Amino acid sequence: MSLPAVVLTVLLVVGPARALATDNTPPVFEGLQSAWTCIPGPIGAGQQTHYHLSWNAAKDDVTPSSKIIYKIYRATSSGGENFSRRTYRTVGVTSFETPLLPTGKTFYFVVRSRDRAGNEDSNTIEKEGQNLCE
């Protein structure tokens, strides 16, 4: 089966895809700014809450802010994040609301930025989830 003349013409005019310049620089990122929840009244067994995380946008020399990936790590002890496996992921936003988490535990969070080339910043700025309504 042969291609129609129009398709052949387009292939000849456009030509082969060109490789983009190599990007080896991770985004510049200040890390997580806040991690909070609001649990009014006494906290009882079996309750759950969302944590609200926020940060300033990362800046990259190639990837636009709207395409920066944010990898969110959660731990139940300070410094306990496993950076080889993210807990959550977002793209192009500067805040995140976790799924419901148990209120009887303390949670710690770190956010890292990654550009489209796969370069990830290596910050370890950790925030303990705070209950602002105690």
C-alpha positions as CSV (number, residue, x, y, z in Angstrom):
1,M,0.0,0.0,0.0
2,S,1.5,3.4,-1.0
3,L,1.0,6.7,0.8
4,P,-1.1,9.4,-0.9
5,A,0.9,12.2,-2.5
6,V,-0.3,14.7,0.1
7,V,1.2,12.7,2.9
8,L,4.5,12.1,1.1
9,T,4.7,15.9,0.4
10,V,4.2,16.7,4.1
11,L,6.9,14.2,5.1
12,L,9.3,15.7,2.6
13,V,8.7,19.3,3.6
14,V,8.7,18.8,7.3
15,G,11.7,16.5,7.4
16,P,13.0,14.3,10.2
17,A,12.4,15.3,13.9
18,R,15.4,17.2,15.4
19,A,16.7,16.4,18.9
20,L,16.2,19.1,21.5
21,A,19.3,20.5,23.2
22,T,20.4,18.5,26.2
23,D,19.0,19.7,29.5
24,N,21.1,18.6,32.5
25,T,20.0,21.3,35.0
26,P,17.4,20.7,37.6
27,P,14.8,23.3,38.4
28,V,15.5,26.0,41.0
29,F,13.0,25.3,43.8
30,E,12.6,26.6,47.3
31,G,10.8,23.5,48.6
32,L,7.7,23.1,50.6
33,Q,6.4,26.2,52.3
34,S,3.6,24.9,54.5
35,A,1.7,21.7,55.4
36,W,-1.5,22.2,57.5
37,T,-4.9,20.9,58.4
38,C,-7.8,22.1,60.5
39,I,-9.3,19.7,63.0
40,P,-11.6,21.6,65.3
41,G,-12.6,20.2,68.7
42,P,-11.3,17.0,70.3
43,I,-9.6,14.5,68.0
44,G,-11.1,11.0,68.4
45,A,-10.1,7.6,67.2
46,G,-11.0,6.8,63.6
47,Q,-11.1,10.5,62.4
48,Q,-9.4,11.5,59.2
49,T,-8.3,14.8,57.6
50,H,-6.8,16.3,54.5
51,Y,-3.5,18.2,54.7
52,H,-3.0,21.3,52.5
53,L,0.5,21.6,51.1
54,S,1.8,24.7,49.3
55,W,5.0,26.0,47.7
56,N,6.3,28.6,45.3
57,A,6.7,27.6,41.7
58,A,10.0,26.1,40.6
59,K,11.9,27.9,37.8
60,D,13.6,26.0,35.0
61,D,15.8,27.1,32.1
62,V,13.9,24.9,29.6
63,T,10.6,23.6,31.1
64,P,7.8,26.1,31.5
65,S,6.3,26.4,35.0
66,S,3.0,24.8,33.8
67,K,4.9,21.6,32.9
68,I,7.0,21.2,36.1
69,I,6.3,18.0,38.0
70,Y,6.1,18.1,41.7
71,K,6.9,14.9,43.6
72,I,5.5,14.8,47.1
73,Y,6.9,12.5,49.7
74,R,5.1,11.7,53.0
75,A,6.6,10.1,56.1
76,T,5.4,9.3,59.7
77,S,8.8,10.3,61.2
78,S,11.0,13.3,60.6
79,G,13.5,12.4,57.9
80,G,11.7,9.2,57.0
81,E,10.8,10.1,53.4
82,N,11.8,7.5,50.8
83,F,13.1,9.6,47.9
84,S,13.2,6.6,45.6
85,R,9.4,6.4,45.7
86,R,7.0,9.4,45.7
87,T,3.8,9.4,47.6
88,Y,1.9,11.8,45.3
89,R,2.5,13.8,42.1
90,T,1.2,17.0,40.6
91,V,2.0,19.0,37.5
92,G,2.2,22.8,37.1
93,V,0.5,23.7,40.4
94,T,1.8,25.1,43.6
95,S,-0.5,23.4,46.1
96,F,-1.9,20.0,46.9
97,E,-4.6,18.5,49.1
98,T,-3.8,15.0,50.4
99,P,-6.3,12.3,50.4
100,L,-7.8,11.7,53.9
101,L,-5.2,10.7,56.4
102,P,-5.7,9.4,60.0
103,T,-5.7,12.2,62.6
104,G,-3.9,10.1,65.3
105,K,-0.6,10.2,63.4
106,T,2.0,12.9,62.7
107,F,2.9,13.4,59.1
108,Y,6.0,15.0,57.5
109,F,6.2,16.1,53.9
110,V,8.9,17.1,51.4
111,V,8.2,18.3,47.8
112,R,10.7,18.2,45.0
113,S,10.5,19.6,41.5
114,R,11.3,17.8,38.3
115,D,11.6,19.2,34.7
116,R,10.5,17.4,31.5
117,A,14.1,16.1,31.0
118,G,13.9,14.2,34.3
119,N,16.2,16.5,36.3
120,E,15.0,16.7,39.9
121,D,16.1,19.1,42.6
122,S,17.5,17.5,45.7
123,N,16.0,19.6,48.5
124,T,15.2,18.0,51.8
125,I,13.0,20.9,53.2
126,E,10.6,19.0,55.4
127,K,7.4,20.4,57.0
128,E,5.5,18.7,59.8
129,G,1.7,18.7,59.2
130,Q,0.3,21.3,61.6
131,N,-3.3,21.4,62.9
132,L,-4.1,25.2,62.8
133,C,-7.5,24.7,64.6
134,E,-6.3,23.1,67.8
